Amino acid sequence: MARLSDFAWASLDVDPILEMAPLSAVDQRRSLPRDRFPSLLANLKPQVYHDPSTRGLGPHAIRTIAWSPTGHWIATGAGDRTLRVWNPDRVSIKNSTELRGHTGPIERVAWNPTKEAELASCSADGTVRFWDVRTKNCNAEVKLGGEGFTVTWSPDGTNVVAGRKDDTLVPIYLNGGTATAGAPLSQTVQTNQIIFSHSGQELLLTTGTGAVKILSYPEMEHLYTLNAHTSACLSLELDTRGRHLAIGGGDSLASIWDTWDWVSRHTMYDFAGPVRSISFSFDGSYVCGGCDEGTGIQIAHVESGDPIYEIPTSHTATCVAWHPQRYWLAYSGDSMGLSILGPGSSHL
């Protein structure tokens, strides 16, 4: 087994941010100190993006949220097959774009990190579709050989890895306007969310055993197992600098790990149920999790681990996602569908 230090991001020869070269690095705002953060959020009211077809809980609810690389758009996918792209500055559904073609629930949406208008959607209909959101065209479709569950882009935007509900990974290779599926790779344990490292040389998988598996990419060879939670790991995200990894678990906890020595620095306890999504602010200073039980969204300060603010919600907020350049937070905790805290404020 490879030593952990052999592939810890902080020890790479190339800075992970420079390796990734994200579009979101453009025009980022200054970081806000923790003593000012709660008072600023307390004065904000969320904007609600009402979609009659994706309201409330149940099979019609939003299942996935993702910002485009610069935050110009935000995509939502729902259990009723609705795939929609919103302009966060315009709340009316008339200003949104619906992308049609899937025949099953939308399980995950993800943007190409190097192209602002290219969106991938993974569906239980067994396909991953690649969209140009400006023209509404589906430029490519890949059949996974089973029900799709999750999808993630490589940092350079040339590859995608999708996960099926039968715990099988399917690499997808992009070349111009074509997308080709590689050989599927079955996992021996329940596999939930997957993400790439910022270098693109590793793939991180949350598992039903409470561990996060780290595989080499593209070899897909096991490098390390991070024993993180006492029940299934459900969600994970790296901050933009690659310094911290946040993991949400079925044990109603979220842990924050230092990627230099792989020690869990802090644990967030204030969740009413399993943590289905997790998200860092653009500067890596704050983190929050989405839960499918209870109400409210807990925000913690990453360096200290202290809870500093709770956003009130009328319903459970399963999906959360910070804007890539601002302290805007999108979430699904409203009976009408998508909500975003921040638009309209000159301070964010």
C-alpha positions as a Markdown table, in Angstrom:
| # | Residue | x | y | z |
|---|---|---|---|---|
| 1 | Met | 0.0 | 0.0 | 0.0 |
| 2 | Ala | 1.3 | 3.5 | -0.8 |
| 3 | Arg | 2.2 | 5.7 | 2.1 |
| 4 | Leu | -0.3 | 8.5 | 2.8 |
| 5 | Ser | 2.4 | 11.1 | 2.3 |
| 6 | Asp | 3.0 | 9.8 | -1.2 |
| 7 | Phe | -0.2 | 11.4 | -2.5 |
| 8 | Ala | -1.3 | 13.9 | 0.2 |
| 9 | Trp | -2.2 | 17.1 | -1.8 |
| 10 | Ala | -0.2 | 19.4 | 0.4 |
| 11 | Ser | 3.0 | 17.5 | -0.5 |
| 12 | Leu | 2.5 | 17.6 | -4.3 |
| 13 | Asp | 5.1 | 19.3 | -6.4 |
| 14 | Val | 2.4 | 21.5 | -8.0 |
| 15 | Asp | 0.0 | 23.6 | -5.9 |
| 16 | Pro | -3.5 | 22.0 | -6.2 |
| 17 | Ile | -5.1 | 25.3 | -7.0 |
| 18 | Leu | -2.7 | 26.0 | -9.9 |
| 19 | Glu | -3.1 | 22.4 | -11.1 |
| 20 | Met | -6.8 | 22.8 | -11.1 |
| 21 | Ala | -6.9 | 26.3 | -12.6 |
| 22 | Pro | -10.6 | 26.7 | -11.8 |
| 23 | Leu | -12.7 | 29.4 | -13.5 |
| 24 | Ser | -14.0 | 30.3 | -10.1 |
| 25 | Ala | -10.6 | 31.8 | -9.2 |
| 26 | Val | -11.7 | 34.9 | -11.2 |
| 27 | Asp | -12.8 | 37.9 | -9.2 |
| 28 | Gln | -13.3 | 36.2 | -5.8 |
| 29 | Arg | -14.3 | 38.5 | -2.9 |
| 30 | Arg | -12.3 | 39.0 | 0.2 |
| 31 | Ser | -12.7 | 36.6 | 3.1 |
| 32 | Leu | -15.0 | 37.7 | 5.9 |
| 33 | Pro | -13.7 | 37.3 | 9.4 |
| 34 | Arg | -15.7 | 35.1 | 11.7 |
| 35 | Asp | -16.8 | 37.9 | 14.1 |
| 36 | Arg | -18.6 | 39.7 | 11.3 |
| 37 | Phe | -20.0 | 36.7 | 9.4 |
| 38 | Pro | -23.1 | 35.9 | 11.6 |
| 39 | Ser | -24.3 | 39.5 | 11.8 |
| 40 | Leu | -24.1 | 39.9 | 8.0 |
| 41 | Leu | -26.1 | 36.7 | 7.3 |
| 42 | Ala | -28.7 | 37.6 | 9.9 |
| 43 | Asn | -29.7 | 40.6 | 7.9 |
| 44 | Leu | -30.3 | 38.7 | 4.7 |
| 45 | Lys | -33.4 | 37.2 | 3.3 |
| 46 | Pro | -33.3 | 34.2 | 0.9 |
| 47 | Gln | -34.6 | 34.5 | -2.6 |
| 48 | Val | -36.9 | 31.7 | -3.6 |
| 49 | Tyr | -36.8 | 30.3 | -7.2 |
| 50 | His | -40.3 | 28.8 | -7.5 |
| 51 | Asp | -40.7 | 25.8 | -9.8 |
| 52 | Pro | -44.2 | 24.4 | -9.6 |
| 53 | Ser | -43.0 | 21.0 | -10.6 |
| 54 | Thr | -40.3 | 20.6 | -7.9 |
| 55 | Arg | -41.9 | 21.8 | -4.7 |
| 56 | Gly | -41.8 | 20.3 | -1.2 |
| 57 | Leu | -40.7 | 16.9 | -0.2 |
| 58 | Gly | -41.3 | 13.5 | -1.9 |
| 59 | Pro | -40.6 | 12.3 | -5.4 |
| 60 | His | -40.8 | 15.8 | -6.9 |
| 61 | Ala | -38.2 | 17.4 | -4.6 |
| 62 | Ile | -34.8 | 18.8 | -5.7 |
| 63 | Arg | -32.1 | 16.1 | -5.3 |
| 64 | Thr | -29.1 | 17.9 | -6.5 |
| 65 | Ile | -27.7 | 21.5 | -6.8 |
| 66 | Ala | -24.6 | 22.8 | -8.5 |
| 67 | Trp | -23.1 | 26.2 | -9.4 |
| 68 | Ser | -21.4 | 26.8 | -12.7 |
| 69 | Pro | -17.6 | 27.5 | -12.3 |
| 70 | Thr | -18.0 | 31.3 | -12.1 |
| 71 | Gly | -21.5 | 31.3 | -10.4 |
| 72 | His | -23.3 | 32.8 | -13.4 |
| 73 | Trp | -25.8 | 29.9 | -13.4 |
| 74 | Ile | -27.0 | 27.3 | -10.9 |
| 75 | Ala | -28.4 | 23.9 | -12.0 |
| 76 | Thr | -31.0 | 21.8 | -10.1 |
| 77 | Gly | -32.2 | 18.3 | -10.7 |
| 78 | Ala | -35.3 | 16.7 | -9.3 |
| 79 | Gly | -37.0 | 13.4 | -8.7 |
| 80 | Asp | -39.6 | 14.2 | -11.4 |
| 81 | Arg | -36.9 | 14.3 | -14.1 |
| 82 | Thr | -36.9 | 18.2 | -14.1 |
| 83 | Leu | -33.4 | 19.5 | -15.0 |
| 84 | Arg | -33.3 | 23.3 | -14.8 |
| 85 | Val | -30.7 | 26.0 | -15.0 |
| 86 | Trp | -31.4 | 29.3 | -13.2 |
| 87 | Asn | -30.0 | 32.8 | -13.4 |
| 88 | Pro | -29.5 | 33.6 | -9.7 |
| 89 | Asp | -30.1 | 37.3 | -10.3 |
| 90 | Arg | -33.6 | 36.6 | -11.7 |
| 91 | Val | -36.0 | 34.5 | -9.6 |
| 92 | Ser | -38.8 | 34.1 | -12.2 |
| 93 | Ile | -39.0 | 30.7 | -13.8 |
| 94 | Lys | -39.4 | 32.5 | -17.1 |
| 95 | Asn | -35.8 | 33.4 | -16.9 |
| 96 | Ser | -34.7 | 29.8 | -16.3 |
| 97 | Thr | -33.8 | 27.1 | -18.8 |
| 98 | Glu | -35.3 | 23.6 | -18.7 |
| 99 | Leu | -33.2 | 20.8 | -20.3 |
| 100 | Arg | -35.4 | 17.9 | -21.4 |
| 101 | Gly | -34.5 | 14.4 | -22.3 |
| 102 | His | -34.0 | 12.3 | -19.2 |
| 103 | Thr | -36.7 | 9.7 | -18.5 |
| 104 | Gly | -35.8 | 9.1 | -14.8 |
| 105 | Pro | -35.0 | 11.1 | -11.7 |
| 106 | Ile | -32.0 | 13.4 | -11.9 |
| 107 | Glu | -29.6 | 12.1 | -9.2 |
| 108 | Arg | -26.6 | 14.5 | -9.8 |
| 109 | Val | -25.6 | 17.5 | -11.8 |
| 110 | Ala | -22.0 | 18.7 | -12.3 |
| 111 | Trp | -20.4 | 21.5 | -14.4 |
| 112 | Asn | -17.3 | 21.2 | -16.4 |
| 113 | Pro | -14.8 | 23.1 | -14.2 |
| 114 | Thr | -13.1 | 24.6 | -17.3 |
| 115 | Lys | -16.2 | 25.5 | -19.4 |
| 116 | Glu | -18.9 | 27.8 | -18.0 |
| 117 | Ala | -21.7 | 26.4 | -20.1 |
| 118 | Glu | -21.1 | 22.6 | -20.1 |
| 119 | Leu | -23.3 | 20.6 | -17.7 |
| 120 | Ala | -23.3 | 16.9 | -17.0 |
| 121 | Ser | -26.4 | 15.3 | -15.6 |
| 122 | Cys | -26.6 | 11.7 | -14.2 |
| 123 | Ser | -30.0 | 10.0 | -14.0 |
| 124 | Ala | -31.6 | 6.9 | -12.7 |
| 125 | Asp | -32.6 | 6.3 | -16.4 |
| 126 | Gly | -29.1 | 4.9 | -16.8 |
| 127 | Thr | -27.5 | 7.7 | -18.7 |
| 128 | Val | -25.2 | 10.7 | -18.3 |
| 129 | Arg | -26.0 | 13.5 | -20.6 |
| 130 | Phe | -23.7 | 16.4 | -21.6 |
| 131 | Trp | -25.5 | 19.8 | -22.2 |
| 132 | Asp | -24.7 | 23.1 | -23.7 |
| 133 | Val | -26.9 | 25.2 | -21.5 |
| 134 | Arg | -26.8 | 28.2 | -23.9 |
| 135 | Thr | -28.4 | 26.3 | -26.7 |
| 136 | Lys | -30.3 | 23.7 | -24.6 |
| 137 | Asn | -28.6 | 21.0 | -26.8 |
| 138 | Cys | -27.6 | 17.6 | -25.5 |
| 139 | Asn | -24.2 | 17.2 | -27.1 |
| 140 | Ala | -23.6 | 13.7 | -26.0 |
| 141 | Glu | -25.2 | 10.8 | -24.1 |
| 142 | Val | -23.5 | 7.8 | -22.5 |
| 143 | Lys | -25.3 | 4.7 | -21.3 |
| 144 | Leu | -24.0 | 3.4 | -18.0 |
| 145 | Gly | -25.4 | -0.1 | -18.1 |
| 146 | Gly | -27.3 | 0.5 | -14.9 |
| 147 | Glu | -29.1 | 3.2 | -12.9 |
| 148 | Gly | -27.0 | 6.3 | -12.5 |
| 149 | Phe | -26.3 | 7.8 | -9.1 |
| 150 | Thr | -23.5 | 10.3 | -9.1 |
| 151 | Val | -21.0 | 12.0 | -11.5 |
| 152 | Thr | -17.9 | 14.1 | -11.1 |
| 153 | Trp | -15.5 | 15.9 | -13.5 |
| 154 | Ser | -11.8 | 15.7 | -13.6 |
| 155 | Pro | -10.2 | 19.2 | -12.9 |
| 156 | Asp | -9.0 | 19.6 | -16.5 |
| 157 | Gly | -12.5 | 18.9 | -17.9 |
| 158 | Thr | -11.4 | 16.0 | -20.1 |
| 159 | Asn | -12.8 | 13.0 | -18.1 |
| 160 | Val | -15.9 | 12.2 | -16.1 |
| 161 | Val | -16.5 | 9.3 | -13.7 |
| 162 | Ala | -20.0 | 8.2 | -13.0 |
| 163 | Gly | -21.3 | 5.9 | -10.3 |
| 164 | Arg | -24.2 | 3.4 | -10.6 |
| 165 | Lys | -26.6 | 2.4 | -7.9 |
| 166 | Asp | -25.1 | -1.1 | -8.0 |
| 167 | Asp | -21.7 | 0.3 | -6.7 |
| 168 | Thr | -20.0 | 0.3 | -10.1 |
| 169 | Leu | -17.8 | 3.2 | -11.4 |
| 170 | Val | -17.9 | 4.0 | -15.1 |
| 171 | Pro | -15.1 | 6.3 | -16.5 |
| 172 | Ile | -16.2 | 8.5 | -19.4 |
| 173 | Tyr | -13.7 | 10.0 | -21.8 |
| 174 | Leu | -14.5 | 13.2 | -23.7 |
| 175 | Asn | -13.0 | 14.0 | -27.1 |
| 176 | Gly | -14.4 | 17.0 | -28.9 |
| 177 | Gly | -18.1 | 16.4 | -29.2 |
| 178 | Thr | -18.0 | 12.7 | -28.3 |
| 179 | Ala | -18.2 | 10.9 | -25.0 |
| 180 | Thr | -17.2 | 7.3 | -24.6 |
| 181 | Ala | -17.7 | 5.0 | -21.6 |
| 182 | Gly | -14.7 | 2.9 | -20.4 |
| 183 | Ala | -14.7 | -0.4 | -18.7 |
| 184 | Pro | -16.9 | -0.4 | -15.6 |
| 185 | Leu | -15.2 | -1.1 | -12.3 |
| 186 | Ser | -17.3 | -2.8 | -9.6 |
| 187 | Gln | -16.7 | -1.9 | -6.0 |
| 188 | Thr | -16.8 | -4.4 | -3.1 |
| 189 | Val | -18.7 | -2.0 | -0.8 |
| 190 | Gln | -21.6 | 0.4 | -1.1 |
| 191 | Thr | -20.3 | 3.5 | -2.9 |
| 192 | Asn | -22.0 | 6.8 | -2.6 |
| 193 | Gln | -20.5 | 10.2 | -3.6 |
| 194 | Ile | -17.3 | 10.5 | -5.6 |
| 195 | Ile | -15.0 | 13.4 | -6.3 |
| 196 | Phe | -11.6 | 14.0 | -7.9 |
| 197 | Ser | -8.6 | 15.5 | -6.1 |
| 198 | His | -7.5 | 18.9 | -7.3 |
| 199 | Ser | -4.6 | 17.3 | -9.1 |
| 200 | Gly | -6.9 | 14.9 | -10.9 |
| 201 | Gln | -4.6 | 12.0 | -10.0 |
| 202 | Glu | -6.8 | 10.6 | -7.2 |
| 203 | Leu | -10.5 | 9.7 | -6.9 |
| 204 | Leu | -12.2 | 9.8 | -3.5 |
| 205 | Leu | -15.2 | 7.6 | -2.8 |
| 206 | Thr | -17.6 | 7.6 | 0.2 |
| 207 | Thr | -18.6 | 4.1 | 1.3 |
| 208 | Gly | -21.2 | 2.4 | 3.3 |
| 209 | Thr | -18.6 | 1.1 | 5.8 |
| 210 | Gly | -17.9 | 4.6 | 7.2 |
| 211 | Ala | -14.7 | 4.9 | 5.2 |
| 212 | Val | -13.5 | 7.1 | 2.3 |
| 213 | Lys | -11.5 | 5.1 | -0.3 |
| 214 | Ile | -8.8 | 6.9 | -2.3 |
| 215 | Leu | -8.0 | 5.5 | -5.7 |
| 216 | Ser | -5.3 | 6.5 | -8.2 |
| 217 | Tyr | -6.6 | 7.8 | -11.5 |
| 218 | Pro | -6.8 | 6.7 | -14.2 |
| 219 | Glu | -5.4 | 3.4 | -12.9 |
| 220 | Met | -8.2 | 3.0 | -10.4 |
| 221 | Glu | -5.8 | 1.3 | -8.0 |
| 222 | His | -6.4 | 1.5 | -4.2 |
| 223 | Leu | -4.1 | 3.9 | -2.4 |
| 224 | Tyr | -5.6 | 4.4 | 1.0 |
| 225 | Thr | -8.6 | 4.0 | 3.2 |
| 226 | Leu | -9.6 | 6.8 | 5.5 |
| 227 | Asn | -11.7 | 5.5 | 8.4 |
| 228 | Ala | -13.9 | 8.5 | 9.0 |
| 229 | His | -17.3 | 7.7 | 10.5 |
| 230 | Thr | -19.1 | 5.0 | 12.5 |
| 231 | Ser | -21.8 | 4.6 | 9.8 |
| 232 | Ala | -22.0 | 5.2 | 6.0 |
| 233 | Cys | -20.1 | 8.2 | 4.6 |
| 234 | Leu | -22.6 | 9.9 | 2.3 |
| 235 | Ser | -21.0 | 13.2 | 1.1 |
| 236 | Leu | -17.6 | 14.9 | 0.8 |
| 237 | Glu | -15.9 | 18.0 | -0.6 |
| 238 | Leu | -12.4 | 19.4 | -0.8 |
| 239 | Asp | -12.0 | 23.1 | -0.2 |
| 240 | Thr | -10.6 | 25.2 | -3.1 |
| 241 | Arg | -7.1 | 25.2 | -1.7 |
| 242 | Gly | -7.0 | 21.4 | -1.0 |
| 243 | Arg | -6.2 | 22.0 | 2.7 |
| 244 | His | -9.3 | 20.4 | 4.1 |
| 245 | Leu | -11.7 | 17.6 | 3.3 |
| 246 | Ala | -15.2 | 17.6 | 4.7 |
| 247 | Ile | -17.1 | 14.4 | 5.1 |
| 248 | Gly | -20.8 | 14.0 | 5.9 |
| 249 | Gly | -22.0 | 10.7 | 7.5 |
| 250 | Gly | -25.1 | 8.7 | 8.2 |
| 251 | Asp | -24.2 | 9.1 | 11.9 |
| 252 | Ser | -25.5 | 12.7 | 11.8 |
| 253 | Leu | -22.0 | 14.1 | 11.9 |
| 254 | Ala | -19.7 | 16.0 | 9.6 |
| 255 | Ser | -15.9 | 15.7 | 10.0 |
| 256 | Ile | -13.2 | 18.1 | 8.8 |
| 257 | Trp | -9.9 | 16.6 | 7.9 |
| 258 | Asp | -6.5 | 18.1 | 7.3 |
| 259 | Thr | -5.1 | 16.8 | 4.0 |
| 260 | Trp | -1.5 | 17.2 | 5.1 |
| 261 | Asp | -1.5 | 14.6 | 7.8 |
| 262 | Trp | -5.0 | 13.2 | 7.4 |
| 263 | Val | -6.1 | 14.0 | 10.9 |
| 264 | Ser | -9.7 | 14.8 | 11.7 |
| 265 | Arg | -9.5 | 18.4 | 13.1 |
| 266 | His | -13.1 | 19.1 | 13.9 |
| 267 | Thr | -16.5 | 17.4 | 14.0 |
| 268 | Met | -19.9 | 19.1 | 13.5 |
| 269 | Tyr | -22.5 | 17.6 | 15.7 |
| 270 | Asp | -25.6 | 19.7 | 15.2 |
| 271 | Phe | -27.4 | 17.6 | 12.6 |
| 272 | Ala | -30.8 | 16.0 | 13.1 |
| 273 | Gly | -30.1 | 13.2 | 10.6 |
| 274 | Pro | -27.7 | 11.9 | 7.9 |
| 275 | Val | -25.6 | 14.5 | 6.2 |
| 276 | Arg | -26.5 | 14.1 | 2.5 |
| 277 | Ser | -24.4 | 17.1 | 1.2 |
| 278 | Ile | -21.5 | 19.2 | 2.4 |
| 279 | Ser | -20.1 | 22.4 | 1.0 |
| 280 | Phe | -17.2 | 24.9 | 1.7 |
| 281 | Ser | -17.4 | 28.6 | 1.1 |
| 282 | Phe | -15.3 | 29.9 | -1.8 |
| 283 | Asp | -12.4 | 30.8 | 0.5 |
| 284 | Gly | -12.5 | 27.6 | 2.6 |
| 285 | Ser | -13.3 | 29.5 | 5.8 |
| 286 | Tyr | -16.8 | 28.2 | 6.4 |
| 287 | Val | -18.6 | 24.9 | 5.9 |
| 288 | Cys | -22.1 | 23.7 | 6.1 |
| 289 | Gly | -24.0 | 20.4 | 5.6 |
| 290 | Gly | -27.4 | 19.4 | 4.1 |
| 291 | Cys | -29.6 | 17.0 | 6.1 |
| 292 | Asp | -32.8 | 15.1 | 5.3 |
| 293 | Glu | -34.2 | 15.5 | 8.8 |
| 294 | Gly | -35.0 | 18.5 | 10.9 |
| 295 | Thr | -34.8 | 22.2 | 9.8 |
| 296 | Gly | -32.1 | 24.8 | 9.6 |
| 297 | Ile | -28.6 | 24.8 | 8.1 |
| 298 | Gln | -25.7 | 24.8 | 10.5 |
| 299 | Ile | -22.6 | 26.8 | 9.4 |
| 300 | Ala | -19.2 | 26.2 | 11.1 |
| 301 | His | -15.9 | 28.0 | 11.0 |
| 302 | Val | -13.4 | 25.7 | 9.5 |
| 303 | Glu | -10.2 | 26.6 | 11.4 |
| 304 | Ser | -11.8 | 26.4 | 14.8 |
| 305 | Gly | -14.7 | 24.0 | 14.1 |
| 306 | Asp | -17.1 | 26.3 | 16.0 |
| 307 | Pro | -20.7 | 26.6 | 14.9 |
| 308 | Ile | -21.3 | 30.3 | 14.2 |
| 309 | Tyr | -24.7 | 30.6 | 12.5 |
| 310 | Glu | -27.8 | 28.7 | 11.7 |
| 311 | Ile | -29.9 | 29.6 | 8.6 |
| 312 | Pro | -33.6 | 29.0 | 9.4 |
| 313 | Thr | -35.5 | 26.9 | 6.9 |
| 314 | Ser | -39.1 | 25.9 | 6.7 |
| 315 | His | -38.3 | 22.4 | 5.5 |
| 316 | Thr | -35.4 | 20.0 | 5.5 |
| 317 | Ala | -32.4 | 21.2 | 3.5 |
| 318 | Thr | -31.0 | 18.1 | 1.9 |
| 319 | Cys | -28.9 | 20.0 | -0.7 |
| 320 | Val | -26.5 | 22.8 | 0.0 |
| 321 | Ala | -24.0 | 24.5 | -2.2 |
| 322 | Trp | -21.9 | 27.7 | -1.7 |
| 323 | His | -21.3 | 30.0 | -4.6 |
| 324 | Pro | -17.8 | 29.7 | -6.1 |
| 325 | Gln | -16.9 | 33.4 | -5.7 |
| 326 | Arg | -19.3 | 34.9 | -3.0 |
| 327 | Tyr | -20.9 | 34.0 | 0.3 |
| 328 | Trp | -24.1 | 33.1 | -1.4 |
| 329 | Leu | -25.6 | 29.8 | -0.2 |
| 330 | Ala | -28.0 | 27.8 | -2.3 |
| 331 | Tyr | -30.2 | 25.2 | -0.6 |
| 332 | Ser | -33.3 | 23.1 | -1.1 |
| 333 | Gly | -35.0 | 23.8 | 2.3 |
| 334 | Asp | -38.1 | 25.6 | 1.1 |
| 335 | Ser | -41.5 | 24.3 | 0.1 |
| 336 | Met | -41.3 | 26.1 | -3.2 |
| 337 | Gly | -37.9 | 24.5 | -4.2 |
| 338 | Leu | -34.6 | 26.3 | -4.6 |
| 339 | Ser | -33.6 | 29.1 | -2.3 |
| 340 | Ile | -30.4 | 31.2 | -2.4 |
| 341 | Leu | -29.2 | 33.4 | 0.5 |
| 342 | Gly | -27.2 | 36.4 | -0.7 |
| 343 | Pro | -28.4 | 37.7 | -4.1 |
| 344 | Gly | -29.3 | 41.4 | -3.9 |
| 345 | Ser | -26.7 | 42.2 | -1.2 |
| 346 | Ser | -23.8 | 44.4 | -2.2 |
| 347 | His | -21.9 | 43.2 | 0.8 |
| 348 | Leu | -21.6 | 39.6 | -0.5 |
